[in-house]
């Protein structure tokens, strides 16, 4: 479905980067939308970039991958495969999953940056899936995320990225869970000629991704496909 996938139910070690002093790697455990929805999100992301002039978050099918975040944290690279084994049992129970489109959202981050996303209806299935995945990641989580753990970027890793990912598990109250696909910086309501949005779509893939700046998904480290 996307580039840089590993083979089914296998793990790929994160690349070590010059200057990376921590053995831990920041991860985002995500539900991947089907190809047609991912492609639509990429198009909307590009339109947002044109309107806002801010390309900090530019979705693509090969990196900065469209996704629905389910859990974030810091893990030992050597433990990604073991984490994947735990996640596989959860995936067997919940996938395939039919997600329902809710609406578009425009929010301000803690750094006063306008960000747009596509909201997904929060039903009992995705809430239960996310709760089980958070519990699985908690067994491997090493603590706070630092900039050295995040996938390298051309700009400094934001405080929002570090704070949000570091506190994700601690703040994983189901009442606060808002499933969505981040589209980029800017106001999605300013896009003209908005394409038709499917009312529902079926997800068959869950992945462990190397977390990127702005809480993006830069590279798939482990992948499950139903």
C-alpha positions as CSV (number, residue, x, y, z in Angstrom):
1,X,0.0,0.0,0.0
2,X,2.8,2.4,0.8
3,X,6.5,2.5,0.0
4,X,9.1,1.4,2.6
5,X,6.9,-1.4,3.9
6,X,8.5,-4.3,5.5
7,X,7.3,-7.8,4.6
8,X,4.2,-8.9,6.3
9,X,4.4,-9.2,10.1
10,X,8.1,-8.5,10.1
11,X,10.2,-5.8,11.6
12,X,12.9,-3.5,10.1
13,X,15.5,-2.0,12.4
14,X,15.5,1.8,12.4
15,X,18.5,3.3,10.7
16,X,20.9,4.8,13.1
17,X,21.8,8.4,12.3
18,X,24.9,10.5,12.9
19,X,24.6,12.3,16.2
20,X,21.9,10.0,17.5
21,X,22.9,9.3,21.1
22,X,19.9,7.4,22.4
23,X,19.3,3.8,21.6
24,X,15.6,4.4,21.8
25,X,13.5,5.3,18.8
26,X,10.3,7.3,18.8
27,X,7.4,5.4,17.3
28,X,3.8,6.0,16.3
29,X,1.5,2.9,16.1
30,X,-1.0,3.8,13.4
31,X,-4.0,2.6,11.4
32,X,-3.3,3.1,7.7
33,X,-6.1,4.2,5.4
34,X,-6.6,2.4,2.1
35,X,-4.7,3.6,-0.9
36,X,-7.6,5.7,-2.3
37,X,-8.1,7.6,1.0
38,X,-4.4,8.0,1.4
39,X,-4.2,9.5,-2.1
40,X,-7.1,11.9,-1.3
41,X,-5.3,13.0,1.8
42,X,-2.1,13.7,-0.1
43,X,-4.0,15.9,-2.6
44,X,-5.7,17.9,0.2
45,X,-2.3,18.3,1.9
46,X,-0.8,19.8,-1.2
47,X,-3.7,22.2,-1.5
48,X,-3.2,23.2,2.1
49,X,0.5,23.9,1.4
50,X,-0.4,26.1,-1.5
51,X,-2.9,28.1,0.6
52,X,-0.9,28.5,3.8
53,X,2.6,28.6,2.3
54,X,3.7,26.2,5.0
55,X,5.0,22.9,3.8
56,X,6.2,21.7,7.2
57,X,3.7,18.8,6.9
58,X,3.5,17.5,3.3
59,X,1.9,14.1,3.1
60,X,2.9,11.6,0.5
61,X,2.6,7.8,-0.1
62,X,6.3,7.2,0.5
63,X,7.0,9.3,3.6
64,X,5.0,11.5,5.9
65,X,2.4,8.8,5.4
66,X,-1.3,9.5,6.0
67,X,-2.4,7.7,9.1
68,X,-4.6,7.5,12.2
69,X,-2.5,7.5,15.3
70,X,-3.3,5.0,18.0
71,X,-0.3,5.2,20.3
72,X,3.1,6.9,20.6
73,X,6.2,6.3,22.7
74,X,9.9,5.4,22.7
75,X,11.1,1.9,22.3
76,X,14.3,0.0,21.9
77,X,14.9,-0.7,18.2
78,X,15.6,-4.3,19.0
79,X,12.2,-4.6,20.6
80,X,10.2,-3.5,17.6
81,X,9.7,-7.2,16.4
82,X,8.5,-8.2,19.9
83,X,6.1,-5.3,20.0
84,X,4.9,-6.4,16.6
85,X,4.1,-9.8,17.8
86,X,1.9,-8.3,20.6
87,X,0.2,-6.1,18.1
88,X,-0.5,-8.9,15.7
89,X,-2.8,-10.5,18.2
90,X,-4.7,-7.3,18.5
91,X,-4.8,-6.8,14.8
92,X,-6.3,-10.3,14.4
93,X,-9.2,-9.3,16.6
94,X,-10.0,-5.9,15.1
95,X,-9.0,-5.9,11.4
96,X,-10.4,-5.3,8.9
97,X,-12.0,-2.2,10.3
98,X,-14.5,0.1,8.6
99,X,-13.9,3.7,9.4
100,X,-16.6,6.3,9.0
101,X,-15.7,9.9,7.9
102,X,-17.1,12.5,10.3
103,X,-15.9,15.9,9.3
104,X,-12.9,18.2,8.9
105,X,-11.3,19.9,11.9
106,X,-9.1,22.9,12.2
107,X,-7.2,23.3,15.5
108,X,-4.4,25.3,17.0
109,X,-1.4,23.5,18.4
110,X,0.4,24.4,21.7
111,X,2.7,26.4,19.4
112,X,-0.2,28.4,17.9
113,X,0.1,26.7,14.5
114,X,-3.1,26.1,12.6
115,X,-3.5,22.4,11.7
116,X,-6.2,20.7,9.7
117,X,-7.3,17.1,9.8
118,X,-10.0,14.6,8.7
119,X,-12.0,13.4,11.7
120,X,-13.1,9.8,11.9
121,X,-16.2,8.7,13.9
122,X,-15.1,7.3,17.3
123,X,-17.0,4.1,17.7
124,X,-16.5,1.3,20.2
125,X,-14.4,-0.7,17.9
126,X,-11.7,1.9,17.2
127,X,-11.8,2.9,20.9
128,X,-11.2,-0.7,22.0
129,X,-8.5,-1.2,19.4
130,X,-6.7,1.9,20.5
131,X,-7.0,1.0,24.2
132,X,-5.5,-2.5,23.6
133,X,-2.7,-1.0,21.4
134,X,-1.8,1.5,24.1
135,X,-1.6,-1.3,26.7
136,X,0.7,-3.3,24.4
137,X,3.0,-0.3,23.7
138,X,3.1,0.5,27.4
139,X,5.0,-2.8,28.0
140,X,7.8,-1.6,25.8
141,X,7.7,2.2,26.4
142,X,11.0,3.6,27.7
143,X,9.8,7.0,28.7
144,X,10.0,10.5,27.3
145,X,10.7,11.1,23.7
146,X,13.8,13.3,22.9
147,X,14.7,14.9,19.6
148,X,17.5,12.4,19.0
149,X,14.8,9.6,18.8
150,X,12.7,11.3,16.2
151,X,13.3,10.8,12.5
152,X,15.8,13.6,11.3
153,X,14.2,16.7,9.8
154,X,15.5,19.7,8.0
155,X,14.1,21.9,10.8
156,X,14.5,21.5,14.6
157,X,12.1,19.0,16.2
158,X,9.2,20.9,17.7
159,X,8.4,21.0,21.4
160,X,4.8,20.0,20.4
161,X,6.2,16.8,18.8
162,X,8.2,15.9,21.9
163,X,5.5,16.8,24.4
164,X,2.6,15.2,22.6
165,X,4.5,11.9,21.9
166,X,6.1,11.8,25.4
167,X,2.7,12.2,27.1
168,X,0.5,10.2,24.7
169,X,0.3,7.0,26.9
170,X,-0.2,9.0,30.1
171,X,-3.0,11.0,28.5
172,X,-4.6,8.0,26.7
173,X,-8.0,8.5,28.2
174,X,-10.7,7.1,25.8
175,X,-12.7,10.2,26.4
176,X,-9.9,12.4,25.0
177,X,-9.3,10.1,22.0
178,X,-10.2,11.9,18.7
179,X,-9.3,9.6,15.7
180,X,-8.2,11.7,12.7
181,X,-5.9,11.9,9.8
182,X,-3.7,15.0,9.9
183,X,-3.6,16.8,6.6
184,X,-1.2,19.6,7.2
185,X,-0.8,23.2,8.4
186,X,-3.4,25.7,7.4
187,X,-7.2,25.9,7.2
188,X,-8.8,23.1,5.2
189,X,-12.0,25.2,5.0
190,X,-10.2,27.6,2.6
191,X,-9.8,24.9,0.0
192,X,-11.9,25.5,-3.1
193,X,-13.5,22.7,-5.2
194,X,-13.3,20.2,-2.3
195,X,-13.4,16.7,-3.7
196,X,-16.1,14.3,-2.6
197,X,-15.2,12.5,0.6
198,X,-16.2,8.8,0.9
199,X,-18.5,8.3,3.9
200,X,-16.7,5.2,4.9
201,X,-13.6,3.1,4.1
202,X,-12.0,-0.2,5.1
203,X,-8.6,-0.3,6.9
204,X,-6.7,-3.5,6.8
205,X,-3.2,-2.3,7.9
206,X,-1.6,-1.4,11.2
207,X,2.0,-0.2,11.3
208,X,4.7,0.8,13.8
209,X,6.3,3.9,12.2
210,X,9.3,6.0,13.0
211,X,7.9,9.2,14.4
212,X,8.8,12.3,12.5
213,X,8.6,16.0,13.2
214,X,5.1,17.4,13.8
215,X,4.1,13.9,14.9
216,X,4.2,12.6,11.3
217,X,5.0,9.0,10.2
218,X,8.2,8.9,8.3
219,X,9.1,5.3,7.9
220,X,7.3,2.0,8.5
221,X,9.3,-0.2,10.9
222,X,6.8,-3.0,11.3
223,X,3.6,-3.8,9.4
224,X,0.6,-5.9,9.7
225,X,-1.8,-6.5,6.8
226,X,-5.1,-8.4,7.2
